């Protein structure tokens, strides 16, 4: 069983009141949480990585619960995404370990989430930043929720670490006006519409 020793977490919350347009009656909330963990596969090639996803499930649930709490609870959360950055001694496939524990943790805690969780991943050095893509939790075609939240920390990921990130939002982009499927019209049956 590989050990993903947690070094630290960090939570980011944004309240967006306007974006060069009128001030919204209620600000849009975007939040993200990152965790820096030891990469047990750094510096070597491991053929079987998939089983290690199970070892990360508790981390995914803990991060999800902390982020939901930071956003004031589940009510109104209608966007989500995930990302990972492997440090310099890691490989891109190490970031793919986050697909199940990151995505399914949010879907489990948010209940009726049907849409695939948007994802980004890369290998980078200390201080590397990444854009966590955001999409509607029940319908991938809701354009008003296409967004991203940049995250990173100055001291990570170190060469033998992985940065795992989750992001959630409450509400559409503050001045969305690009048409497409409206959130109020989502059927939520197939994760697309």
C-alpha positions in Angstrom: 0.0 0.0 0.0 1.6 3.3 -1.1 1.7 6.1 1.3 0.5 9.5 0.2 1.6 11.4 3.3 -0.2 14.7 3.6 2.1 17.8 4.1 -0.6 20.5 4.0 -3.9 21.7 2.6 -4.9 25.2 1.6 -8.4 26.6 0.9 -9.2 29.5 -1.5 -12.6 31.3 -1.5 -13.6 34.0 -4.0 -16.7 36.2 -3.8 -17.2 37.8 -7.2 -19.5 40.9 -7.1 -19.0 42.1 -10.7 -16.8 41.7 -13.7 -16.9 45.3 -15.2 -20.7 45.1 -15.3 -23.4 45.9 -12.8 -22.9 44.6 -9.2 -24.8 41.3 -8.7 -27.6 41.1 -6.1 -25.7 38.1 -4.7 -22.0 37.4 -5.3 -20.9 34.3 -7.1 -18.8 32.0 -4.9 -15.8 30.0 -6.2 -13.8 27.9 -3.9 -10.9 25.5 -4.2 -8.8 23.3 -1.9 -5.4 21.9 -2.6 -3.5 19.2 -0.8 0.3 18.5 -1.1 1.1 14.9 -0.6 4.2 12.7 -0.9 4.4 11.0 -4.3 5.3 7.3 -3.5 6.0 6.7 -7.2 8.3 9.6 -7.8 11.6 8.8 -9.6 10.6 5.3 -10.7 8.3 3.6 -13.2 5.5 1.6 -11.6 3.4 -0.6 -14.0 0.3 -0.9 -11.7 -0.8 2.5 -10.5 -4.6 2.0 -10.7 -5.0 0.2 -7.3 -3.4 3.3 -5.6 -6.6 5.3 -6.4 -8.3 3.5 -3.5 -5.7 4.8 -1.1 -6.6 8.4 -2.0 -10.3 8.1 -1.4 -10.2 9.3 2.2 -8.2 12.3 1.1 -10.8 13.1 -1.6 -13.6 12.9 0.9 -11.8 15.0 3.5 -11.0 17.7 0.9 -14.6 17.6 -0.4 -16.1 18.0 3.1 -13.7 20.9 3.9 -14.5 22.7 0.7 -18.3 22.3 1.1 -17.9 23.7 4.6 -15.8 26.7 3.4 -18.5 27.5 0.8 -21.2 27.5 3.5 -22.8 24.1 2.8 -24.1 22.2 -0.1 -27.0 24.5 -1.0 -26.3 26.3 -4.2 -23.2 24.4 -5.3 -23.8 23.8 -9.0 -20.3 23.7 -10.4 -17.2 21.6 -9.9 -13.8 20.5 -11.2 -10.5 18.8 -10.3 -6.8 19.1 -11.1 -3.4 17.7 -10.2 0.2 18.6 -10.6 3.0 16.1 -10.2 6.3 17.5 -9.0 9.4 17.2 -11.2 10.2 13.6 -10.2 6.7 12.4 -11.0 4.9 11.7 -14.3 1.7 12.7 -15.8 0.1 9.4 -15.1 0.6 10.0 -11.3 -1.8 12.9 -11.6 -4.4 10.6 -13.1 -4.6 8.9 -9.8 -6.9 11.7 -8.8 -9.7 10.9 -11.3 -11.7 8.5 -9.1 -10.9 9.8 -5.6 -11.3 13.5 -6.6 -14.3 13.2 -8.9 -16.3 10.6 -7.1 -15.8 12.2 -3.7 -17.5 15.4 -4.9 -20.2 13.5 -6.8 -20.9 11.4 -3.7 -21.2 14.3 -1.3 -23.2 16.5 -3.7 -25.8 13.8 -4.2 -27.4 14.2 -7.6 -24.4 15.3 -9.6 -24.6 13.7 -13.0 -22.0 15.4 -15.2 -18.5 14.3 -15.6 -16.1 16.3 -13.4 -13.9 18.5 -15.6 -10.2 17.8 -15.1 -6.7 19.2 -15.8 -3.3 17.7 -15.0 0.4 18.4 -15.6 3.9 18.0 -14.4 5.5 21.1 -13.0 8.1 22.5 -10.6 7.8 24.1 -7.2 5.4 27.1 -7.4 3.7 25.8 -10.5 0.1 26.9 -10.9 -2.8 25.1 -12.6 -6.3 26.2 -13.8 -9.0 23.9 -12.3 -11.7 23.7 -15.0 -15.3 24.2 -13.8 -18.5 22.9 -15.3 -22.1 22.5 -14.2 -22.6 19.5 -11.9 -25.6 18.0 -13.8 -25.2 19.1 -17.4 -22.0 19.6 -19.4 -23.7 21.8 -22.0 -24.5 24.7 -19.5 -22.2 27.4 -21.0 -22.8 29.8 -18.1 -20.8 27.6 -15.8 -17.7 27.1 -18.1 -15.0 28.6 -16.0 -11.6 27.9 -14.3 -10.0 28.8 -11.0 -6.3 29.1 -10.8 -4.6 27.5 -7.8 -1.1 27.0 -6.6 1.3 27.5 -3.6 4.8 28.9 -3.5 6.3 25.9 -1.9 4.8 23.0 -3.9 4.6 20.6 -5.4 8.2 19.7 -4.4 10.0 17.3 -6.7 8.6 14.2 -4.9 5.1 15.5 -4.3 1.7 15.7 -6.0 -0.6 18.7 -5.7 -4.3 17.5 -5.7 -7.0 20.2 -6.2 -10.8 20.3 -6.1 -12.9 23.3 -7.0 -16.6 24.1 -6.7 -18.8 27.1 -7.5 -22.2 28.6 -6.5 -23.9 30.2 -9.5 -22.9 30.9 -13.1 -20.3 33.4 -14.3 -21.4 36.7 -12.9 -22.3 38.4 -16.2 -22.9 35.3 -18.4 -24.6 36.0 -21.7 -23.4 33.5 -24.2 -26.6 31.5 -24.6 -26.7 27.8 -24.7 -28.6 25.5 -22.2 -29.8 27.5 -19.3 -29.2 26.0 -15.8 -33.0 26.3 -15.1 -33.6 24.0 -18.1 -31.3 21.2 -17.1 -33.0 17.7 -17.1 -29.9 16.1 -15.5 -30.6 12.6 -16.9 -27.4 11.9 -18.9 -24.9 14.4 -17.6 -25.0 16.4 -20.9 -28.3 18.2 -20.9 
